[in-house]
């Protein structure tokens, strides 16, 4: 069951997320975070809301998936005095990697992580901007667990609840700042 927070600040964050119809294809309503990223107060508030539930969880590493997971993940890692680990598309990491191929709506995709990125037993927070169908984050979590990382939680700025991506992530504790139905 996802956790969300309800404060007056969330109203302000919602105003900074632009709805773009028919992107990237007809019938899709895209939640564009670009205006939020452009707002110093909005970005700061979003990062704080992503950080808050984990301040006392002894997080050692924050992991973010390419590419918007880098934006929020590094800021959350800084707030938690933790390290940051990127998960990237194939061929982008210079040292030895593990890879995970996962299903998309129309095809497959692959992510990679350095084989030495997470130490066995390290407490890990997974961070990304959006939970849609859940396949991307599930693959990322499986990579971290393959390295022996202990996933303490998964934090998203936005959850698209009607896509039921949370179902693929039942194994882990999921927190979403904003939920759209």
Backbone bond lengths (Angstrom), bond angles and torsions (degrees), N, CA, C in turn:
res aa  C-N    CA-C-N  psi(-1)  N-CA   C-N-CA  omega(-1)  CA-C   N-CA-C  phi
1 X - - - 1.450 - - 1.528 109.01 -
2 X 1.339 117.85 123.15 1.459 119.24 -179.21 1.521 111.60 -70.77
3 X 1.310 114.66 151.93 1.446 121.36 175.74 1.519 108.01 -107.29
4 X 1.320 117.40 137.59 1.450 120.97 173.93 1.512 107.98 -131.51
5 X 1.314 115.85 162.35 1.447 119.85 176.89 1.523 109.04 -115.22
6 X 1.312 116.72 153.38 1.445 121.44 -177.40 1.523 108.60 -130.56
7 X 1.324 115.66 101.47 1.454 120.59 179.05 1.519 108.52 -137.69
8 X 1.316 118.00 163.87 1.462 120.22 178.45 1.527 113.39 -57.73
9 X 1.323 117.91 -30.29 1.456 121.12 179.62 1.514 113.78 -61.97
10 X 1.312 116.92 -27.48 1.457 119.91 -179.69 1.514 111.53 -65.69
11 X 1.311 117.15 -33.13 1.459 120.24 176.93 1.520 109.09 -59.44
12 X 1.322 117.31 -43.94 1.460 121.72 178.62 1.529 111.38 -63.53
13 X 1.324 117.73 -40.55 1.459 120.12 178.73 1.520 111.12 -63.46
14 X 1.312 117.42 -42.68 1.470 120.42 179.27 1.531 111.01 -59.30
15 X 1.322 117.15 -35.30 1.468 120.67 178.85 1.519 111.78 -67.04
16 X 1.326 117.35 -20.46 1.456 121.86 -178.97 1.525 112.97 -95.14
17 X 1.316 117.79 3.94 1.460 121.86 177.53 1.523 107.78 -108.60
18 X 1.319 114.25 117.89 1.468 121.16 -174.36 1.529 110.10 -90.29
19 X 1.308 116.68 134.27 1.465 122.33 173.69 1.528 109.18 -88.69
20 X 1.323 116.15 126.29 1.461 121.60 178.53 1.521 107.27 -120.47
21 X 1.310 116.12 113.54 1.471 121.15 -179.29 1.525 111.22 -75.76
22 X 1.332 114.13 146.46 1.463 122.70 173.87 1.531 113.62 59.60
23 X 1.329 116.07 36.79 1.463 120.91 175.27 1.515 108.83 -130.50
24 X 1.302 119.79 132.98 1.460 129.34 4.02 1.525 113.92 -83.88
25 X 1.336 116.62 -0.40 1.466 119.55 176.88 1.526 108.53 -148.90
26 X 1.322 117.72 163.65 1.465 120.80 -178.43 1.529 112.15 -55.11
27 X 1.333 115.11 137.96 1.454 121.18 178.00 1.515 114.56 93.47
28 X 1.324 117.75 -9.93 1.465 121.87 -179.65 1.525 109.19 -96.65
29 X 1.337 116.26 133.91 1.463 122.01 171.59 1.519 106.89 -103.71
30 X 1.321 116.50 108.07 1.463 123.41 -175.23 1.517 109.64 -88.47
31 X 1.332 116.82 131.44 1.465 122.55 175.96 1.522 107.38 -94.26
32 X 1.322 116.46 102.36 1.456 123.38 -174.45 1.525 110.34 -90.07
33 X 1.336 116.39 117.52 1.466 121.27 -178.72 1.528 112.65 -90.44
34 X 1.329 118.50 1.21 1.461 120.86 -177.91 1.524 112.94 -54.87
35 X 1.340 120.23 -45.17 1.474 118.77 177.58 1.535 112.50 -61.69
36 X 1.310 118.01 -35.34 1.460 121.10 177.16 1.529 110.22 -64.30
37 X 1.325 116.67 -42.62 1.465 120.76 179.46 1.526 111.56 -65.43
38 X 1.319 117.15 -29.54 1.464 121.54 179.73 1.523 112.93 -76.19
39 X 1.315 117.14 -18.50 1.458 122.05 -177.11 1.524 110.08 -93.96
40 X 1.346 118.56 114.36 1.469 119.08 178.90 1.533 112.48 -55.81
41 X 1.321 117.51 -43.49 1.466 120.17 -179.66 1.522 111.15 -68.98
42 X 1.323 116.93 -40.62 1.462 120.68 179.77 1.513 112.43 -65.24
43 X 1.321 116.61 -44.56 1.468 120.97 178.46 1.521 110.23 -62.85
44 X 1.314 116.58 -45.17 1.462 120.78 179.79 1.524 111.26 -61.20
45 X 1.322 116.64 -44.36 1.463 121.08 179.68 1.530 111.19 -64.66
46 X 1.326 116.93 -43.13 1.468 120.38 179.47 1.526 110.84 -60.95
47 X 1.331 116.50 -44.86 1.469 120.06 179.55 1.522 110.49 -64.26
48 X 1.319 117.40 -40.05 1.466 120.10 178.97 1.525 110.95 -64.26
49 X 1.320 117.90 -43.00 1.465 120.31 178.37 1.531 111.63 -63.98
50 X 1.333 117.69 -34.96 1.465 120.96 176.65 1.526 111.67 -70.11
51 X 1.316 116.69 -31.62 1.461 122.35 -176.76 1.521 112.89 -81.01
52 X 1.311 116.72 -41.19 1.471 123.41 -168.08 1.541 115.24 -46.33
53 X 1.323 119.72 -49.38 1.478 118.96 -176.39 1.523 114.73 -66.31
54 X 1.326 117.47 -11.48 1.465 120.70 -172.39 1.526 113.56 -113.09
55 X 1.309 117.80 5.58 1.469 120.81 -176.13 1.534 112.55 -60.65
56 X 1.309 118.58 -31.98 1.471 120.62 -178.26 1.537 112.51 -108.21
57 X 1.330 117.66 20.36 1.470 121.35 -175.94 1.528 113.75 -99.73
58 X 1.329 118.37 5.76 1.465 123.28 177.23 1.542 111.99 55.29
59 X 1.319 116.03 46.22 1.461 121.80 178.34 1.531 108.55 -68.83
60 X 1.333 116.19 131.09 1.463 121.29 178.90 1.532 112.09 -101.83
61 X 1.327 116.03 -33.79 1.460 121.95 -177.25 1.522 108.73 -137.39
62 X 1.321 116.00 136.23 1.457 121.92 170.08 1.519 106.72 -107.82
63 X 1.325 116.33 132.93 1.458 121.89 -179.49 1.521 108.52 -115.33
64 X 1.335 115.53 132.82 1.460 121.34 177.11 1.511 110.80 -130.63
65 X 1.329 115.62 141.74 1.460 121.26 179.81 1.529 110.29 -92.22
66 X 1.309 114.28 147.55 1.462 121.31 178.30 1.514 110.25 -55.94
67 X 1.261 121.69 133.74 1.446 125.68 -3.94 1.527 112.48 -116.00
68 X 1.311 117.61 -29.19 1.472 117.86 -177.49 1.524 112.14 -71.55
69 X 1.314 118.17 -19.67 1.456 120.41 172.95 1.515 111.90 -63.83
70 X 1.350 116.34 -25.49 1.466 120.45 176.12 1.524 110.67 -67.85
71 X 1.335 116.12 -40.73 1.466 121.26 -176.28 1.523 110.17 -60.03
72 X 1.324 115.73 -53.69 1.462 119.91 -176.11 1.523 111.96 -81.32
73 X 1.323 117.07 -35.90 1.457 120.41 -176.93 1.512 113.87 -63.14
74 X 1.325 117.53 -42.69 1.464 119.00 -179.64 1.525 111.19 -66.81
75 X 1.322 116.88 -38.02 1.477 120.00 179.17 1.528 110.96 -67.72
76 X 1.323 117.08 -41.17 1.469 120.59 177.45 1.527 109.71 -65.24
77 X 1.330 117.43 -41.98 1.474 120.84 178.30 1.525 110.51 -58.84
78 X 1.306 116.94 -43.04 1.458 120.46 178.05 1.526 110.57 -60.90
79 X 1.325 116.70 -45.05 1.475 120.69 179.55 1.525 112.36 -62.15
80 X 1.330 116.75 -31.18 1.463 120.92 -177.30 1.529 112.78 -96.09
81 X 1.326 116.91 4.28 1.474 121.80 -175.32 1.529 110.82 53.05
82 X 1.327 114.52 43.39 1.460 121.80 -179.49 1.529 109.14 -115.98
83 X 1.317 115.40 166.56 1.454 120.24 173.16 1.522 110.07 -82.00
84 X 1.325 115.89 170.60 1.467 121.52 178.28 1.525 109.26 -127.54
85 X 1.332 116.43 138.98 1.459 123.40 177.45 1.527 108.39 -126.59
86 X 1.342 117.01 126.59 1.459 119.97 175.42 1.527 112.15 -88.75
87 X 1.309 115.89 142.99 1.461 122.19 167.49 1.522 105.09 -110.17
88 X 1.344 116.03 128.30 1.458 120.09 -169.46 1.520 112.55 -127.20
89 X 1.310 114.12 167.98 1.462 121.94 172.69 1.533 108.28 -68.75
90 X 1.326 117.21 157.92 1.472 120.34 -177.10 1.528 113.33 -56.47
91 X 1.347 114.23 141.71 1.449 121.24 175.26 1.520 115.26 83.22
92 X 1.318 118.48 4.62 1.475 121.61 -177.43 1.527 113.11 -99.09
93 X 1.327 117.88 -17.52 1.467 121.80 -178.39 1.524 109.32 -101.02
94 X 1.349 118.41 134.34 1.461 121.40 -170.67 1.529 116.49 -81.72
95 X 1.324 119.16 -19.44 1.471 120.86 -177.07 1.536 109.61 -106.01
96 X 1.336 116.36 -173.05 1.464 121.05 -179.57 1.519 110.66 -60.54
97 X 1.333 115.98 140.66 1.460 120.93 -176.81 1.522 111.97 -132.91
98 X 1.332 113.95 158.70 1.462 122.68 163.03 1.518 105.58 -105.09
99 X 1.333 116.51 147.73 1.460 119.39 178.71 1.514 110.47 -126.79
100 X 1.313 114.47 158.20 1.459 122.09 178.74 1.521 107.42 -140.16
101 X 1.326 116.20 122.71 1.455 122.01 174.89 1.522 107.66 -99.50
102 X 1.302 115.88 136.72 1.468 120.94 -176.85 1.519 109.95 -138.12
103 X 1.320 115.45 161.29 1.457 122.07 -177.17 1.518 112.32 -83.05
104 X 1.309 114.40 138.82 1.452 123.05 170.50 1.525 107.66 -109.79
105 X 1.314 116.32 176.19 1.464 119.66 178.84 1.523 111.09 -57.65
106 X 1.345 116.21 -41.23 1.464 121.32 179.40 1.515 109.53 -129.57
107 X 1.322 118.31 75.55 1.450 121.16 177.77 1.516 112.45 122.44
108 X 1.337 114.96 -153.57 1.455 121.19 -178.70 1.525 109.63 -136.29
109 X 1.320 115.31 166.04 1.453 122.41 173.86 1.523 107.34 -143.65
110 X 1.323 116.61 166.79 1.454 121.28 -177.97 1.518 109.57 -136.62
111 X 1.332 115.64 142.32 1.458 123.03 173.56 1.517 108.85 -123.56
112 X 1.338 115.70 156.38 1.459 121.54 177.76 1.525 110.30 -133.53
113 X 1.331 114.09 153.12 1.460 122.66 175.25 1.516 107.46 -138.10
114 X 1.327 117.40 144.69 1.467 119.77 175.13 1.527 109.76 -60.61
115 X 1.321 116.01 142.33 1.464 120.40 -177.86 1.527 112.85 -66.57
116 X 1.330 116.84 -19.29 1.466 120.50 179.64 1.533 112.82 -109.12
117 X 1.329 117.38 16.89 1.467 121.49 -173.31 1.523 114.02 -72.54
118 X 1.312 116.62 -34.26 1.469 121.85 -178.92 1.522 107.28 -129.32
119 X 1.302 115.43 130.74 1.465 120.90 179.07 1.530 109.17 -87.21
120 X 1.311 116.12 150.02 1.461 121.47 178.20 1.526 110.31 -56.57
121 X 1.318 116.10 128.29 1.454 122.03 178.84 1.517 115.10 89.94
122 X 1.339 118.38 -9.63 1.460 119.35 179.30 1.524 111.04 -65.46
123 X 1.335 114.30 141.75 1.469 122.08 -179.74 1.530 108.71 -85.50
124 X 1.334 115.01 120.82 1.458 121.93 -169.09 1.530 110.78 -119.98
125 X 1.334 114.79 138.19 1.458 122.45 170.00 1.519 107.31 -113.38
126 X 1.315 116.86 126.84 1.457 123.27 176.81 1.529 107.38 -93.95
127 X 1.336 117.47 134.33 1.461 121.28 -178.00 1.528 109.95 -133.80
128 X 1.328 115.29 135.61 1.464 120.74 172.86 1.524 108.85 -150.98
129 X 1.315 115.35 167.05 1.455 119.40 -177.74 1.517 112.32 -79.03
130 X 1.340 117.89 -33.41 1.461 120.20 -168.33 1.523 112.83 -142.86
131 X 1.317 115.48 132.97 1.465 121.94 169.16 1.512 107.48 -104.95
132 X 1.326 115.82 113.01 1.462 121.11 176.99 1.532 107.81 -110.32
133 X 1.322 117.84 -95.20 1.462 120.48 -179.38 1.525 113.42 -87.13
134 X 1.327 117.70 -13.88 1.464 121.66 174.40 1.513 116.04 90.44
135 X 1.319 118.34 -10.15 1.458 120.88 -176.02 1.515 114.33 -64.49
136 X 1.320 116.30 -40.55 1.467 120.22 -179.74 1.524 110.63 -63.33
137 X 1.328 117.04 -49.68 1.459 119.69 -177.70 1.521 111.49 -67.51
138 X 1.317 117.66 -36.36 1.463 119.44 177.82 1.532 110.15 -60.42
139 X 1.331 117.11 -44.18 1.466 120.67 178.29 1.523 111.01 -62.11
140 X 1.322 116.62 -41.80 1.471 120.58 178.97 1.531 111.11 -62.66
141 X 1.316 116.63 -44.02 1.468 120.62 178.94 1.523 111.21 -62.47
142 X 1.311 116.56 -40.06 1.460 120.05 179.34 1.526 111.26 -64.90
143 X 1.329 117.52 -36.47 1.465 120.44 175.69 1.526 110.93 -63.50
144 X 1.328 116.72 -45.02 1.468 120.64 -179.71 1.528 110.35 -63.40
145 X 1.313 116.71 -42.95 1.468 119.39 179.22 1.528 111.62 -67.93
146 X 1.318 117.76 -31.09 1.465 121.13 175.60 1.529 110.53 -59.96
147 X 1.331 116.71 -32.00 1.461 121.91 178.25 1.528 112.60 -84.10
148 X 1.338 117.22 -6.06 1.454 120.98 179.66 1.512 114.43 95.42
149 X 1.335 117.53 6.56 1.463 120.85 177.91 1.521 111.54 -68.64
150 X 1.326 115.70 147.91 1.461 122.62 177.91 1.537 107.30 -103.19
151 X 1.310 117.17 109.90 1.458 120.80 -177.29 1.524 109.01 -79.97
152 X 1.330 115.20 111.32 1.461 122.72 -179.27 1.521 110.14 -80.21
153 X 1.323 116.76 -32.85 1.460 120.79 -179.78 1.512 111.53 -172.67
154 X 1.333 113.51 168.64 1.457 122.51 175.32 1.520 106.08 -128.11
155 X 1.330 116.97 126.45 1.459 121.63 -178.48 1.525 110.67 -119.12
156 X 1.320 115.14 130.25 1.462 122.64 177.09 1.518 109.46 -122.15
157 X 1.314 116.66 145.25 1.456 120.04 170.86 1.523 109.56 -71.11
158 X 1.341 116.97 -45.70 1.463 122.51 -175.53 1.520 110.02 -127.84
159 X 1.324 115.17 136.86 1.468 121.34 170.83 1.518 108.58 -120.30
160 X 1.326 115.91 128.75 1.462 121.82 173.84 1.526 106.87 -95.04
161 X 1.320 115.92 90.54 1.467 122.42 -169.46 1.519 112.77 -61.40
162 X 1.312 118.21 -34.15 1.463 120.16 -176.94 1.522 113.41 -66.67
163 X 1.339 118.10 -16.88 1.463 121.23 177.55 1.523 112.46 -86.76
164 X 1.329 116.92 -7.72 1.461 124.34 173.21 1.529 114.43 56.61
165 X 1.319 116.95 32.66 1.462 120.94 177.33 1.518 112.73 -62.48
166 X 1.317 115.97 -24.64 1.468 121.35 179.09 1.532 110.84 -58.16
167 X 1.319 117.17 -27.36 1.460 121.16 -179.12 1.537 111.96 -62.67
168 X 1.324 117.05 -33.88 1.464 120.65 179.13 1.522 112.18 -76.85
169 X 1.338 116.81 -12.16 1.463 120.97 -174.73 1.521 112.61 -114.10
170 X 1.324 117.67 18.46 1.472 122.25 -176.36 1.522 113.46 -55.63
171 X 1.305 116.38 -28.50 1.463 122.14 -176.56 1.530 112.28 -65.36
172 X 1.351 117.02 -22.75 1.450 121.87 -173.13 1.530 111.21 -118.70
173 X 1.329 115.03 163.40 1.456 121.82 176.37 1.534 108.17 -82.66
174 X 1.335 116.46 118.47 1.459 121.83 -175.96 1.522 110.13 -112.50
175 X 1.327 115.76 135.20 1.451 123.47 178.56 1.526 108.82 -127.67
176 X 1.318 116.65 130.83 1.453 121.73 177.22 1.523 109.34 -124.12
177 X 1.326 116.11 132.21 1.459 120.34 177.90 1.524 110.06 -69.92
178 X 1.328 117.34 -49.76 1.462 123.21 -178.88 1.522 109.94 -122.61
179 X 1.306 116.83 138.04 1.460 120.96 176.37 1.521 109.17 -122.65
180 X 1.320 115.03 130.86 1.457 122.06 174.89 1.522 108.19 -113.54
181 X 1.318 116.41 134.66 1.479 120.51 177.50 1.507 110.83 -93.25
